């Protein structure tokens, strides 16, 4: 069985493969009434980059650790894509949508870990 932390690591590697930016891991496992244990939030600067990040995560996680998402939503317009990995939900935003929804601030009492961008 694959550990949740390992899935998160591979998701982050998939994001970085396509130069996703401002990646944050939101750990909600210690909160009451949480939706899932983790959010992984990142952004791409265009529809095509958001779509590329989505495909990279899906392919990278499947190839490296044989885990597939339960569902993916938002691929048609690629402004905000959500990927459901059970205990982990990945959100890939374009910047204006990320700024509007501010998911990190909705879960402000969770532990937020910022992942440095690759240059």
PyMOL commands that set and color helices and strands:
alter all, ss='L'
color gray80, all
select helices_A, chain A and resi 4-17+47-65+95-101+103-106
alter helices_A, ss='H'
color red, helices_A
select strands_A, chain A and resi 21-27+38-43+71-73+80-84+88-93+111-115
alter strands_A, ss='S'
color yellow, strands_A
deselect
rebuild
show_as cartoon
